[in-house]
């Protein structure tokens, strides 16, 4: 084997190893970035869930009172609806046919 061939082989191996190292570094960096984005997304989701729970708890009393009022027969402050007369079904009147 010639000296130039072995140097060429060594150079190729070093380039290959360097490329592999860069690929691994890139992959690790992308993995860290993905994990961080996922953590941020989870934090946002938790914040939204916490806000929803807070609003739900604050409106609970209003919902309970509304339901109790509905169960008791409605509010005395609201106008009562007038009862409509039930009409039976009546077909339209017959129009006599005219001949010219």
C-alpha atoms as a printed R data frame, in Angstrom:
    type eleno elety resid chain resno        x      y       z
1   ATOM     1    CA   UNK     A     1    0.000  0.000   0.000
2   ATOM     2    CA   UNK     A     2    1.234  3.377  -0.807
3   ATOM     3    CA   UNK     A     3    1.626  6.172   1.680
4   ATOM     4    CA   UNK     A     4   -0.764  8.465  -0.190
5   ATOM     5    CA   UNK     A     5   -3.474  5.773  -0.158
6   ATOM     6    CA   UNK     A     6   -3.257  5.294   3.618
7   ATOM     7    CA   UNK     A     7   -3.321  9.059   4.146
8   ATOM     8    CA   UNK     A     8   -6.334  9.296   1.875
9   ATOM     9    CA   UNK     A     9   -8.078  6.517   3.788
10  ATOM    10    CA   UNK     A    10   -7.295  8.149   7.123
11  ATOM    11    CA   UNK     A    11   -8.587 11.492   5.853
12  ATOM    12    CA   UNK     A    12  -11.813  9.838   4.656
13  ATOM    13    CA   UNK     A    13  -12.302  8.090   8.014
14  ATOM    14    CA   UNK     A    14  -11.778 11.360   9.887
15  ATOM    15    CA   UNK     A    15  -14.272 13.126   7.637
16  ATOM    16    CA   UNK     A    16  -16.754 10.304   8.168
17  ATOM    17    CA   UNK     A    17  -16.329 10.425  11.950
18  ATOM    18    CA   UNK     A    18  -16.644 14.224  11.938
19  ATOM    19    CA   UNK     A    19  -19.845 14.004   9.897
20  ATOM    20    CA   UNK     A    20  -21.218 11.369  12.294
21  ATOM    21    CA   UNK     A    21  -20.365 13.550  15.298
22  ATOM    22    CA   UNK     A    22  -22.115 16.573  13.747
23  ATOM    23    CA   UNK     A    23  -25.170 14.454  12.951
24  ATOM    24    CA   UNK     A    24  -25.321 13.203  16.531
25  ATOM    25    CA   UNK     A    25  -24.941 16.750  17.869
26  ATOM    26    CA   UNK     A    26  -27.688 17.984  15.557
27  ATOM    27    CA   UNK     A    27  -29.981 15.142  16.555
28  ATOM    28    CA   UNK     A    28  -29.363 15.791  20.259
29  ATOM    29    CA   UNK     A    29  -30.016 19.517  19.803
30  ATOM    30    CA   UNK     A    30  -33.287 18.830  17.970
31  ATOM    31    CA   UNK     A    31  -34.343 16.415  20.713
32  ATOM    32    CA   UNK     A    32  -33.675 19.028  23.420
33  ATOM    33    CA   UNK     A    33  -35.582 21.632  21.400
34  ATOM    34    CA   UNK     A    34  -38.541 19.272  20.945
35  ATOM    35    CA   UNK     A    35  -38.625 18.458  24.665
36  ATOM    36    CA   UNK     A    36  -38.522 22.143  25.579
37  ATOM    37    CA   UNK     A    37  -41.363 22.954  23.183
38  ATOM    38    CA   UNK     A    38  -43.371 20.101  24.676
39  ATOM    39    CA   UNK     A    39  -42.732 21.416  28.207
40  ATOM    40    CA   UNK     A    40  -43.873 24.903  27.173
41  ATOM    41    CA   UNK     A    41  -47.001 23.449  25.593
42  ATOM    42    CA   UNK     A    42  -47.768 21.450  28.754
43  ATOM    43    CA   UNK     A    43  -47.286 24.556  30.912
44  ATOM    44    CA   UNK     A    44  -49.710 26.499  28.709
45  ATOM    45    CA   UNK     A    45  -52.204 23.639  28.886
46  ATOM    46    CA   UNK     A    46  -51.945 23.532  32.683
47  ATOM    47    CA   UNK     A    47  -52.453 27.310  32.890
48  ATOM    48    CA   UNK     A    48  -55.543 27.128  30.683
49  ATOM    49    CA   UNK     A    49  -56.910 24.205  32.702
50  ATOM    50    CA   UNK     A    50  -56.296 26.070  35.959
51  ATOM    51    CA   UNK     A    51  -58.072 29.180  34.636
52  ATOM    52    CA   UNK     A    52  -61.015 27.065  33.480
53  ATOM    53    CA   UNK     A    53  -61.291 25.381  36.892
54  ATOM    54    CA   UNK     A    54  -61.176 28.775  38.607
55  ATOM    55    CA   UNK     A    55  -63.963 30.145  36.407
56  ATOM    56    CA   UNK     A    56  -65.960 26.951  36.866
57  ATOM    57    CA   UNK     A    57  -65.737 27.198  40.653
58  ATOM    58    CA   UNK     A    58  -66.636 30.892  40.635
59  ATOM    59    CA   UNK     A    59  -69.760 30.284  38.573
60  ATOM    60    CA   UNK     A    60  -70.878 27.209  40.546
61  ATOM    61    CA   UNK     A    61  -73.084 29.121  42.978
62  ATOM    62    CA   UNK     A    62  -74.854 30.887  40.134
63  ATOM    63    CA   UNK     A    63  -75.514 27.583  38.370
64  ATOM    64    CA   UNK     A    64  -76.841 25.961  41.541
65  ATOM    65    CA   UNK     A    65  -79.165 28.880  42.267
66  ATOM    66    CA   UNK     A    66  -80.406 28.883  38.690
67  ATOM    67    CA   UNK     A    67  -81.148 25.156  38.854
68  ATOM    68    CA   UNK     A    68  -82.956 25.457  42.191
69  ATOM    69    CA   UNK     A    69  -85.004 28.338  40.826
70  ATOM    70    CA   UNK     A    70  -85.918 26.269  37.789
71  ATOM    71    CA   UNK     A    71  -86.913 23.318  39.978
72  ATOM    72    CA   UNK     A    72  -89.102 25.479  42.208
73  ATOM    73    CA   UNK     A    73  -91.168 26.672  39.273
74  ATOM    74    CA   UNK     A    74  -89.471 29.747  37.995
75  ATOM    75    CA   UNK     A    75  -88.933 33.272  39.110
76  ATOM    76    CA   UNK     A    76  -91.640 35.537  40.491
77  ATOM    77    CA   UNK     A    77  -89.891 38.588  39.036
78  ATOM    78    CA   UNK     A    78  -90.274 37.406  35.454
79  ATOM    79    CA   UNK     A    79  -93.491 37.892  33.517
80  ATOM    80    CA   UNK     A    80  -95.579 34.796  33.240
81  ATOM    81    CA   UNK     A    81  -96.507 33.724  29.770
82  ATOM    82    CA   UNK     A    82 -100.162 33.833  28.852
83  ATOM    83    CA   UNK     A    83 -101.607 30.480  28.057
84  ATOM    84    CA   UNK     A    84 -102.414 30.086  24.385
85  ATOM    85    CA   UNK     A    85 -105.724 28.621  23.357
86  ATOM    86    CA   UNK     A    86 -105.285 25.323  21.675
87  ATOM    87    CA   UNK     A    87 -106.916 25.385  18.281
88  ATOM    88    CA   UNK     A    88 -107.840 22.346  16.340
89  ATOM    89    CA   UNK     A    89 -106.460 21.836  12.898
90  ATOM    90    CA   UNK     A    90 -108.559 23.544  10.246
91  ATOM    91    CA   UNK     A    91 -107.790 23.053   6.570
92  ATOM    92    CA   UNK     A    92 -107.930 26.042   4.225
93  ATOM    93    CA   UNK     A    93 -111.291 27.039   2.820
94  ATOM    94    CA   UNK     A    94 -112.343 25.611  -0.473
95  ATOM    95    CA   UNK     A    95 -112.372 28.036  -3.386
96  ATOM    96    CA   UNK     A    96 -114.892 27.258  -6.041
97  ATOM    97    CA   UNK     A    97 -113.561 26.793  -9.518
98  ATOM    98    CA   UNK     A    98 -114.742 29.311 -12.088
99  ATOM    99    CA   UNK     A    99 -115.238 28.581 -15.777
100 ATOM   100    CA   UNK     A   100 -114.937 31.192 -18.442
